[in-house]
Amino acid sequence: VQLVECGGGLVQAGGSLRLSCVAAGSTFSVNTMGWYRQAPGNQRELVAAITSGGSTNYADSVKGRFTISRDNAKNTMYLQMNSLKPEDTAVYYCNAEIRGLAPSWYDYWGQGTQVTVSS
């Protein structure tokens, strides 16, 4: 199973970007999915998460600006980012709890996509 992200880029402050993350492979189930970000010199932090049932939670810094969603049939998660600020600049990583044929859940990470917000 692989997590493949796309949608990062360079945008001016106040602009919008939409990130996507697809879980690709065969014979697996996906539980909670989330977006994390890591800016230079900072620890990786949770941005938003969504359960398989659609329950969401957000970091305080992005509430009201970012929206996380998912399409379970497509094993795809999205992050709509509006009113972007320079402090949102970071590498954004997709994360998912995935179970294959074995009964255990494992954490998977995407390769990361750069989001840069210019002032």
C-alpha positions in Angstrom: 0.0 0.0 0.0 1.2 3.5 -0.8 -0.1 6.9 0.0 0.3 9.3 -2.9 -0.1 13.1 -2.4 -0.6 15.9 -4.8 -1.7 19.5 -4.8 1.0 21.4 -3.1 2.6 24.5 -4.6 3.3 28.2 -4.2 0.4 30.6 -3.4 0.1 34.2 -2.2 -1.2 34.9 1.3 -5.0 34.8 1.3 -5.1 32.2 -1.5 -6.3 28.6 -1.6 -4.8 25.2 -2.3 -6.3 21.7 -2.3 -4.3 18.7 -1.3 -5.2 15.1 -2.2 -4.0 11.8 -0.9 -4.8 8.5 -2.4 -4.2 5.1 -0.7 -3.2 2.8 -3.6 -2.6 -0.9 -3.5 -4.7 -4.0 -3.1 -6.8 -5.7 -0.4 -6.7 -3.2 2.4 -8.9 -1.2 4.8 -8.4 2.4 5.8 -9.3 3.7 9.2 -8.4 7.2 10.4 -6.6 9.5 7.9 -4.9 12.7 8.6 -2.7 15.6 7.4 0.4 16.6 9.2 2.9 19.3 8.4 6.5 20.1 9.2 8.1 23.5 8.8 11.9 23.8 8.9 13.2 23.6 12.4 9.8 22.5 13.8 8.4 19.2 14.8 5.8 17.5 12.7 2.3 18.5 13.8 -1.2 17.4 13.2 -3.2 19.7 10.9 -6.5 17.7 10.7 -7.8 14.2 10.9 -10.9 12.3 9.8 -12.2 9.0 10.8 -13.7 6.4 8.4 -17.1 7.6 9.7 -16.4 11.2 8.9 -15.7 12.7 12.3 -13.1 15.4 12.1 -10.7 17.4 14.3 -8.4 20.3 13.5 -5.5 22.1 14.9 -6.6 25.4 16.4 -4.4 27.3 14.0 -6.3 26.1 11.0 -9.9 25.9 12.3 -12.3 27.9 10.1 -9.8 28.0 7.2 -9.0 24.3 6.4 -11.5 21.6 5.6 -10.7 17.9 5.6 -12.8 15.4 3.8 -12.6 11.9 2.3 -14.1 9.6 -0.3 -14.1 6.1 1.2 -15.0 4.5 -2.1 -11.9 6.0 -3.7 -9.7 5.7 -0.6 -8.9 9.4 -1.1 -8.6 12.2 1.4 -8.6 15.9 0.7 -7.5 19.1 2.5 -9.1 22.3 1.2 -6.9 25.2 2.5 -8.4 28.7 2.3 -7.1 32.0 3.6 -3.6 30.7 3.6 -1.0 32.5 5.7 2.8 32.5 5.4 2.9 30.5 8.7 1.1 27.7 6.8 4.3 27.1 4.8 5.5 23.6 5.4 5.8 20.1 3.9 2.4 18.5 4.3 2.3 14.7 4.9 -0.6 12.4 4.5 -1.1 9.7 7.1 -3.4 6.7 7.3 -4.1 3.7 9.5 -4.3 0.8 7.2 -5.0 -2.9 7.6 -4.1 -5.5 5.0 -4.7 -9.2 5.2 -3.2 -9.3 8.7 -5.5 -8.2 11.6 -3.3 -5.3 12.8 -3.5 -1.7 11.8 -0.3 0.1 10.7 0.6 3.7 10.1 1.5 4.7 6.6 2.9 8.0 5.4 3.0 9.8 2.1 6.1 11.3 0.6 5.1 14.9 1.5 4.2 17.8 -0.6 5.5 21.3 -0.3 3.2 24.2 0.4 4.7 27.7 0.3 2.7 30.8 1.1 4.2 34.1 0.1 3.4 37.3 2.0 
